[in-house]
Structures are given as structure tokens and as C-alpha cells.
Amino acid sequence: MLVIDKHRVADWMLLSHLAEQRQLHEKILLYEKKYGQTFKEFKNITDQKGNEDFQEWDDLIEWQAYTNFYAHITNTINDIKSGNFQVA
């Protein structure tokens, strides 16, 4: 039987999630540079427009997915750091 220390698993999980968080952050920054504003600002402006720009709509959907997943992975990282996770 192979026994792995929970702290070693936590370190591996943390590194994996931090790498993914960094990739998401870089993608979010690309949209912020492209539009010169934050996601919330862009969403508010897009919601107020009467006509739809399909490129902006596609970017909005993708940007929102990155933003949501970034928030989720940040919560997961915080859980791992506090030891609030299970290994099956």
C-alpha cells in the first residue's frame, strides 16, 4: 500500500491550482487591455447598448466564464491553504 502525506497532496494541488489561476488571470488581462476596462464596466456598457455587436457578445461570454472560473479557483486555493479539502 502506498501512503502519501496529506501535506504533500495539498502542495501538489496548490501548485496545480495556482498555475491555472495564473493562466486565467492572463486571459482576463488580455480582455481588460483590449477594451480598456474591467469586466463589470464592460458588462454594464454592453447591457445598456441597444444594438448587439456579435464580437463583443462573444468576448463578453468568454470573459465572464474566465472571471467566474477565476473566482471559483481562488476560493479553492483558499480552501487548500486552510486545509479544508478531502483526499479520496
FENSUL-V586224 format. One record per helix or strand. SS is the DSSP state (h for helix, s for strand). FROM is the first residue (numbers start at 1). LEN is the number of residues. Records with the same first field share a line. If there is no record, write none. Layout:
BEGIN
SS=FROM-LEN, FROM-LEN
END
This chain:
BEGIN
h=6-30, 39-10, 54-28
END
